[in-house]
Amino acid sequence: MERPTRQRDSDQEEREQESESTGQQTCPECESESITSDGGGELVCEDCGLVIEDENIDRGPEWRAFNHSERQSKSRVGAPTTQTMHDKGLTTQIDWKDKDAYGRSLSSEKRSQMHRLRKWQERIRTKDAGERNLQFALSEIDRMASALGVPRSVREVASVIYRRALNEDLIRGRSIEGVATACLYAACRQEGIPRSLEEVSDVSRVEQKEIGRTYRYVAQELELKMEPVDPKQYVPRFASELELSEEVQSKANEIIDTTAEQGLLSGKSPTGYAAAAIYAASLLCNEKKTQREVADVAQVTEVTIRNRYQEQIEAMGIH
């Protein structure tokens, strides 16, 4: 009765040697390659459930946490790297609270010492004029993004575009604020977060004409693939500011889809087109808003809304 057992053991050893030579681990019981780790240091076959190894090295932390706050308090790693800081967030910072590790206030002598250290720490974070300019540009992007209320992903993309423009030497001869604003506008378009040039120029220190000129130059030189802005992306935000219902939003989207199929959108401003559709939808749904109210929210003129409105209702066959 010992021979079959020896034979099975030798067959298992041969299969293990073959799997080691090929780099693919297989189950010794059912020869399946569906091997998974359960996170606790065990290798388990997904097909038959055999525990193949139970003494693997657990590469996770030695502590346990049961919610997010516990995990944050026990974690000993720093914040992730970010493109929104000139040093990518890898340098240290001295806290401004003037307290020690136990939360006790520092003496006046220590406070003045920490003030000097903090000042020199800020100075040595940038080693030359190029880094100082990059720090200023990224802080401008962060300021404008906060004023526009765009998510953090847009700030990251804008910072990456600015770094690419800096590496391609596109900043030379142009203002730092202008290029930073153009990069933020490009990031908004890439991420599908609609912000018009008027809105971006309102939070910038640069004229709208220069922003548009710089944006076209940067997009062309960096070969940024920009799709035309869909007017429907502006509808939820405009309708929310005008306190209109979901019914009006749906009707406005329907008007945009129907009229765009007939080619009316070509060459038109997406903000003005969306504003006219919202105005028409509000009339059709008995939630009337004046042209002035819609124009103020969309930052277009009443003349634009009247012209687009007339074109849209004619295309819809509404009289």
N, C-alpha and C positions, 0 to 999 in steps of 0.2 A: 504493500500500500504506500510505500515511501516514494516509488518511482514517479507516479503522476505528479506528486507534490514537487519533487525536484525538477521535473520537466516544466511545470508551470512557472516555478521560480526562475529557471534559466530562460524561458521564453519572455518573462517580464523584464529580466535584465537586458536581453537583446533588444526589446522594444525601447527601453530607456536609453540604451546606447545609440540606437538609430535616431531617436528624437533629439538627443543631445548633439549628434553629428549634423542633423539638418537644421537645428535651431528652433524647431517647432515642437512644443511639448504636447504629448497625447495622453489620453486616459488609459491606464494599464488594464482597465476592466472592459471598456467598450470601444477602445481605440478611437474615441472622438477627439477632435482638436478644439472643441468648445470649452476651453479652460478659462476660468475667471477667478479673480481674487475678491474675497468678500470684505476687504478692508480691515480685517482683524488679524491678518497674517496667515490666512489659510487659502490654499488653492483648491478649488472645487470644480468638478466636472458638471457642466450645465445639463448634460443629457441624462446621466444615471445618478448624479448626486454624490459620487464618491469623493471623499476628502483625500486629495493626493498628498498634500503637504500641510502640516499644521505648525511648523516651526520656522516660517518665513520671518524675515526682519520686518517689523512694523515701522515704517518710515514716518508715521504721523507724530504729533506732539505727545508728550508723556502725560499731559493734563486732560481732563474732560470738561466739556462745557455743554450746557443744555439749552442755552438761548443766546441771542446775538450779543447782549450786553456782557455776559460772562465771557464769551469768546473774545470780545474786544478788550476786556480788562486783563485777560490772561495772555493774550498774544504778545510776543516779544519782538515782532518784526515791525519795521517802519511802514510809512505810507508807500503806495506804489509809485513808480516813476511817472512823471507827467511831462508832456511837451509844452505845457503852459508856463513853465518856469525856465529861465535861461540856463540853469544848471540841472534841469530835469528833476529837481527836488532831492538831489543827492547830498547837498551840503547841510551842515547843521545850522540851527538857529538858537539864539539865546532868548529865553522867554522874557517878557516884559513885566511880569507880575512881581518881581523882586521878592520872591519867597524861596525858602530852601526846600529840600526833599520832604520835610515833615509838614510843610505848609506854614512855617513860622516866618514872620517878616524879618528881613535882613536889617542889620545895623546901618547907620548912615554912611559909615566908611565902606562897608561892603556894597551898598547901593551905588555909591559913586564909582567904585571899582567895576561893578557890573555894567554901569552906564558906559564907561570907557570901552570895556570889552565888547559890548553890543555895537558901539559905533564902529570900532575897528573890524568887527565881524562883517558888518554891512559893507565896509569899504573893500575888504579883500575878497568878497564873493565875486566881484568882477575884476578880471585881471587887466583888461584893456578897454579902449573906447568901443571896439566892436561888440564886446559883451555888454557894455553899458547901454549901447543903442538897442541891442536885442532885448535886454531887460525892460527898457522903456516901451518898446513896441509890444511886447507880450503883456505888459501891465495895461497898455491902452486897449488891447483886444479884450482883456478880462473886464475892464471898466465898461466898454461899450456893450459887451455881451450881457453883462448884468443889467444894464439899462434897458436892453431890448428884451430881456427875459427869455433868452434862448438856453437850451440845456448844455450841460458840460461837454457832451460829445462834439457840439459845434465849436466850442472853444479849442478843443484838442485839434480838430481838423484845421481850423484857422491858423493855429500855431504851426502846424506841420507845413501848411502852404507858405506861410511867411518864412520859415526856415529854408524851404526850397528856393524861394525867391532870393533870399540872402545868399545862398550857395551859388545861384546862377548870376549873381551880381546885378540883379534887377533893381536894387534900391538906389544905385548911383544916379544922382541927378533928380531924385524925387524925394518928397518929404516922407519921413518915417510914418507919420500919422496917416498920410494918404494911402501908402501901401498896406499898412495894418488894417485900415478900414476896408480897402478893396478885398483883402484876404478874408475878412470876416463876412463880407457880403457873398463872396464865392463859396465859403463854407456853408452859409445858410442855404444857398441854392443846391449845393451838393447833398446836404443832409435832408432836403425836403422840408425845411423850416422856412416858410415864406416870409421874407421881410423886404419891403420895397426900398428902392434907393432913397426915397424921401425919408423913410423911417430911419434908415442907417445914417443919413446925413444929419438928421436932427440930434443924434447922440454923439456925432463926431465933431471935430474941430476943423474939418475940411469941407470945402464947397462941394455940392453935389456933382457939378460938371467934372471936377478933378477926380472924384471917386469913380465915376463912370469911365473916364479915360484910363485911369490906372488899372481898373478892373479888367477892361478889354485887353490892355497890354499884358498884364500878368497871366490872364487866361490863355492868351495866344502863345506866349513864350513858354509856359509850363505845360501847354497842350491839355488843359483841363477840359474834360468832356462835360459840357453843360447842356442839359435838355431845356427846352422852353418851359417857362413856369406855367403850371396849370392854374387857371383862375379859381378852380374849385378848392384849391388849398387855402385861399383867403376867406372862403365863405364862412366856415365855423367861427373864426375869430371876429370877423365883422358882425356876424349875426349875434354873437355873444355880447359884444359891446353895445349893440343896439337893442339887446334884450328881446330878440325875436325867437319864435318857437321852432321846434324841429320841423314842423310842417313847412315853414317858410324856407328853411335850409334845403329841404328835399326838393321843393319847387324851384329854388334858385339853381340847384345842381342840374335839374331836369332842363331848365331853360338854357344853361351853358352847354350841356351835351347836345341838345337839339340844334342850337344855332351854330355851334362849332362844326358840326357835321356839314353844314351848308357853307362853310368857309368864311364865316363872319369874323372869326377870331384872328385871322391872319393880319399881322401888322398892327394889332390893337394892344393897348396896355392891359395886362392881366388884372391889375387892381381896378381900373376903370370898368373893365368888362364884368368883373365880379360884383362891383358896387351897383351897376345898372341891373344886373340879374336879381340882386337882393331887393332893390327898389321895386322892380316889376313883380317879384314874388310877394312882397309885402302888400301890394295893392290887390293882387289876386286872392290872397288869403285873409283879407280884411284886417290886416295889422299895419295900417298905413304909417309910413314914416316919410318925412319931408325929404326933398332932394338935398337940402342943406345939412340935415342930420347925417344922412348917408355919406355925403361928400366930406364932412368933417372927420368921420371915422376912417374912411378910405384914403384921405389926404389927396383927393382929386377935386376938380372943379365941378360945379353944377352943370356947366355946358357939356362936359364930357359925359356925365350921367344921362343928360337929356338925349344926346346924340346916340349913345349906345342903346339906350332904352327904346328909342324909336326903331332902330335897326332890329332889335331883338323881338319886339312885339309884331313887327311886320313879318319876320321870318317864322314866328310861331303861328301866324294867321289870327292874331287876336286884335279885335277892333273895339 
